[in-house]
């Protein structure tokens, strides 16, 4: 009976199946991608580091650290730092990351260059390898010169890839590799310069776990760190695991939307089968048999839908290496495993049955008397069964969310958010329909009135369509608004009060000349910030060494090895706000120094106002007390500090300066940078306009990926819409017969349908955009803490675009209605 009935309704059942296919495809593709990513990271863990393990430190290793490094016999070493470089032939300058390498690094993976031999002979020839994109940008060729500090080297070749580097990282600071013997000659590693020393080891048989357990505590005490290829790949895996969880949830929303479509369509489908079920019961069929007939149908389409969705998801795997190439520091090799495929088929089966369960329960409680009359009443047993079914659905959704997120609270928050979003959309849609019904335009034309009445006709799917359209529009619009909040937050003000050029590593004896260079170029000095480097010696009378070995300590470990770059001043900046305590403007060095610390530092160090902290400033211990705690907006593109000293204390300490100015045009900015690099090779210049362009580019790439996933939700909503239209096809034919009997023409019926779907499209997309506006406003105020200026693009593009799409889909079904004669329908239903 299930097979026979399914054959008669195959078109509708296929549409039910289509509702979940894309959701399954999205979930399976993300699961396969996550598994492939994990496998690739584990398999290529040595290639990601280029070695078995390394020791790194951000200062010249002290005697004890150097002894440990030497005892392990490093096979290669490196010092890297950020600096300005110049291309004399092209008269250009650029902020880059310089890596001075010694030895045959990398030991695993390849150093890819063009020409190929440059990777093998740059050390002996004394040339530089320059990022390939940077060479294209400045039209450079092998043999051209690059000036790094006080030395000029020939470019040996273009650097295409090196283990552990990604395209996104290179876009911020392109890489330049030179032999380490030239680093001293650059004269760029001066006091205050940010630098990192790394020592690489090729010891494939080493017990890395034992090595890490033994050496890590000792090295930490000497401000050094041990990294193995396994621990590095583990950290990288956790980072991408968070991205995978987010994409999983986006895919899961698409699946939920499809399941809502199934629930609604099956509800109408079962309503139409009530009389047939009653007849079956009159002929002796049991409750179980009538229930199983339709359960088998739904299970069948669930398995088939899961299988098709899984195959599509497997096919989508080929896109991920292309889409995510710039975000991955390695080449992704795709393999297909059985677990996600089995999961996809099971997910299709279980989700289909679960969301069809509520309408399917009606078959259990159909009375044989329904053959003669339709009561529409629901028994108490049916109510109880519905509550049980709803509880099972909620628990299963929570279980799936937990499986995707691996966190009880996050899964609960996600499920709560989903229900709230669905609830808001449903409530607003219902309320809007009531408003239309209450204030019905009785004076409007026949077609307008009839199209509005269709929103309330029996078996209407107004709410489902509004939820499907609204949710899809909500996802894309929220993404759009959020992207522009981030862009506005990173954007630079185009006024002379907003710095867009920052010079760093300016030594005290260079400050006067740098200021003179600014003035010679008619550029103002907006900031002159002194920086003093220091490390923590003790917190609340407990030394850093004691805290490192204290397993019960509540203090975050990063603080114990961190080199703080602090400043001193007598006023707050625009990005700061006092949360607790008093701001101290000035004091003498003889008193206990009253400092101000950032909110995050106070939390991680477990300190509050009045607590003691001792800093080691170049070997001098400074007793300080927390006088105030500040809230700092770290997202602003300007120097911000965790620790700020009052004026009158650090003026004589070893320091360097950061100077900022505003260049109104790119040409004047380039002229200043060239002059500064020529006069002061050690000074680096950060052009915030270029940084903003990089941020915008990264956001655009991330947005594309998220839009790609949101596309599944939109397309699923469209399929739900098509399914809803097709499900109500026979109802439309009946209405057409009645209207024609009353004298309506095809043109009028076409207009009625067009107006109905136009109302649904406009209302659904408008609801989605308005809900996105509210959510984006909340994000702006409470997450990004920025004023929200909405973009008009969703109203100009999304609203008409989605409305037109809904209209086209609605009209696609009208052809069969218009071509059905009244007599044909009367005979069929006689």
Secondary structure, DSSP 8 states (H G I E B T S, - for coil): -HHHHHHHTHHHHHHHHHHHHHHHHHHHHHHHHHHHHHHHHHHTHHHHHTSSEEEEESS---HHHHHHHHHT--SEEEEEEEEEEEETTTTEEEEEEEEEEEES--SSS--EEESTTHHHHHHHHT-EEEEHHHHHHTT--TT-EEEETTEEEEEEEEEEE-TT--HHHHHHSEEEEEEGGGHHHHT---TT--EEEEEEE--TTS-HHHHHHHHHHHHHHTTEEEEEHHHHHHHHHHHHHHHHHHHHHHHHHHHHHHHHHHHHHHHHHHHHHHHHHHHHHHTT--HHHHHHHHHHHHHHHHHHHHHHHHHHHHHHHHHHHHHTGGG-SS-------HHHHHHHHHHHHHHHHHHHHHHHHHHHT--GGGGT-------HHHHHHHHHHHHHHHHHHHHHHHHHH--HHHHHHHHHHHHHHHHHHHHHHHHHHHHHHHT--TTS-HHHHHHHHGGGSTT--HHHHHHHHHHHHHHHHHHHHHHHHHHHHH----STTS--EEEEEEEGGGHHHHHHHHHHTT----EEEEEEEEEEEEETTEEHHHHHH-TT--S-THHHH-EEEEEE-SS--TTEEEEEE----B--TTS-EEEEEEHHHHHHHT--TT-EEEEEETTEEEEEEEEEEEEE-TTSSS---SEEE-BTSSTTSS-EEEEEE--SSHHHHHHHHHHHHHH-TT-EEEEHHHHHHHHHHHHHHHHHHHHHHHHHHHHHHHHHHHHHHHHTHHHHHHHHHHHHHTT--HHHHHHHHHHHHHHHHHHHHHHHHHHHHHHHHHIIIIIS-------SHIIIIIHHHHHHHHHHHHHTTHHHHHTS-HHHHHHHT-
